[in-house]
Amino acid sequence: MGRLHCPPKLWSSQSTLDTNRMMPWDNGSAMKRLAACLGLLSLVMFSGNLDAAEAAAEVGSQAAESISMTPIWMVLAGIVSVLAMIIGLKLNAFLALIISALFVSLLVGFQSGADAGSRMEAVVSAFGDSAGGVGIVIAMAAIIGKCMLDSGSADRIVRTAVGVTGEKKASLGLMVSGFILAVPVFFDTVFYLLVPLARSLHKRTQSNYLRYLMAIATGGAITHTLVPPTPGPLLVSAILGVDIGMMMAVGAAVAIPSAILGLVFSIIVDKKMPVPMRPLGANEDKHEPLAEEQLPSLWASMLPVILPVALIGAGTLATTLADKEDRAAITAADIESFELLSEKFTDASAMSPAGRLVGSSKLTDEQRETLKTPPTSPEQEALFVEAMNDALLDPNFYDADAFDDVDIPEVSSKLMAANQLRMKPVDRRRMNRALLDAAYPELLAAHRWDSSMRKTANSLGLWSNPNFALLLAALSAILTFKIVRQLSWREVGVDVEESLMSGGVIILITAAGGAFGAMLSATEIADTIQQFFEGREAAGLAILLLAWSISAVLKVAQGSSTVAMIIGAGMMAAILGGQQPPFHLVYVATAVGSGSLMGSWMNDSGFWVFTKMGGLTESESLRSWTPLLATLSIGGLVTTIILSQVIPMAS
């Protein structure tokens, strides 16, 4: 079984908020009683016996004393704010999200002592980061969608699919398409590409529009959180030490029944709450429908969908294979002298590169002694190397004082400036290995990162970039539209401009939702959740319930499934320590992934993609998208529990 890796920085209980600057709600006895009750409930749930009640009450009382309720109140204030403005006042979603983001940001500023101007800048920065991540993709998707609809490409694909499956099973086809495409491609991109098919299918059947949208969402969302190589499940498997092949196999096994359950739920919701297909922009239906013989060929019609999936998938596969080589990992052959290196570790001060490595929180006391003892056999050399590689996964390895006399390699500087939370273990090890190589060139041979597979992955960097892949897909859709409709470039330009106008609104709302979610994260609600679960113990099925609960609470609080999975997996690694549950750790990983689907609402970019690309109102999405993902989440948990008992695969 692989070693559990848990970045300690992710669940540090330290907070940058000024605890001396108390909010009016900090000392409420009611909130302390609530915390105690939560502690009681959670421990009874996770221990499964009544004898835990007394211990739970004590833990809950301690939680009430040690956990600040300020982040919880700030998150609740943000939730009430955005819901009141969108649902109560019927305010435009963009304005409501930006105002709510600023409101929460100012609360954070008041608590931390930051000035109001800097808190406004924080909102602007978060908005820019979110817009930068989705802007081009959404714009290209809007062009692709309109061109596929107006050129008859979507109609051709739908006619072909219905001819194979029949109209009654069309939603199953959409769900399967989303399920498969979301394995190598982000959910958002898959939804953008398949929405035109849902709209074309509705024009043909004149019914079941919501079912078609939910079918796409079902397939895309479940694999996005359970099946690598998408970032969330990939990082979860790395943190918990689960082989990526095992994660893919069991993740798919958990996802399939959950997706079927989601499809059944979609049918039920569509019957109880039918939603009309609304135009996404002005003049959407200005082109007359084409006769079947005028439609483009199937291959030309599918090119805007197949092309980006193939390009992104190829890049993802190449990168995954290159990462699996883990060229930054130290081997015995890389060490010039075990004796001199061991001596360096023994004599190192805490504020030296060797001291930082041997003092890493990633290492056990036994591993530290291993590094200070020269190995005398191949087996001992293997343990020595393993300890070094474990330490190289420490996110806190670098310290400016410790590396004061070392020329920091360019690759390390770039990686240290990147998002540490979402960094893959292979990249973190490369970052720290380059630092160690620079510090002790006489003791370690410099690692060679650029293998043939890595060069292949790098050569696909442009082509597999979602922005570039969607740009090529948009150009192919435009060309097909121009040829089929026999339009001039000026006329094509008018249609493209109309699609971009509707896409621009979606970009603004999605980016505003990202800014709102970022401000909720700035309250440090994740730290509060981590503190509440800190010190919890679980055994058997309670481990899976705890993993699911932590991820679900994190998802509701800050909106990002990927962040919920990364932090949730890290917390479970810390809770489990070195103990082996009575089933394979892959089930802990799928429980975390399933939990990250629970409670998707207005702080989740996926909510806004589904709402605006589908032409739904916020209220309709809260009654369809949100319970759909909750159904998938619970279905994933139940399937995980069943599989862990039927096929435990315990070492």
Secondary structure by P-SEA (a helix, b strand, c coil): ccccccccccccccccccccccccccccaaaaaaaaaaaaaaaaaaaccccaaaaaaaaaaaaaacccaaaaaaaaaaaaaaaaaaccccccaaaaaaaaaaaaaaaaaaaacccaaaaaaaaaaaaaaaaaacaaaaaaaaaaaaaaaaaaaaaaaaaaaaaaccccaaaaaaaaaaaaaaccccaaaaaaaaaaaaaaaaaacccaaaaaaaaaaaaaaaaaccccccaaaaaaaaaacccaaaaaaaaaaaaaaaaaaaaaaaaaaaaacccccccccccccccccccccccccccccaaaaaaaaaaaaaaaaaaaaaaaaccccccccccccaaaaaaaaaacccccaaaaaaacccccaaaaaaaacccccaaaaaaaaaaaaaaaaccccccccccccccccaaaaaaaacccccccaaaaaaaaaaaaaaaccccccccccccaaaaaaaaacccccaaaaaaaaaaaaaaaaaaaacccaaaaaaaaaaaaaaaaaaaaaaaaaaaaaaaaaaaaaaaaaaaaacccccccaaaaaaaaaaaaaaaaacccaaaaaaaaaaaaaaaaccccccccaaaaaaaaaaaaacccccccaaaaaaaccccccaaaaaacaaaaaaaaaaaaaaaaaaaaaaccccc
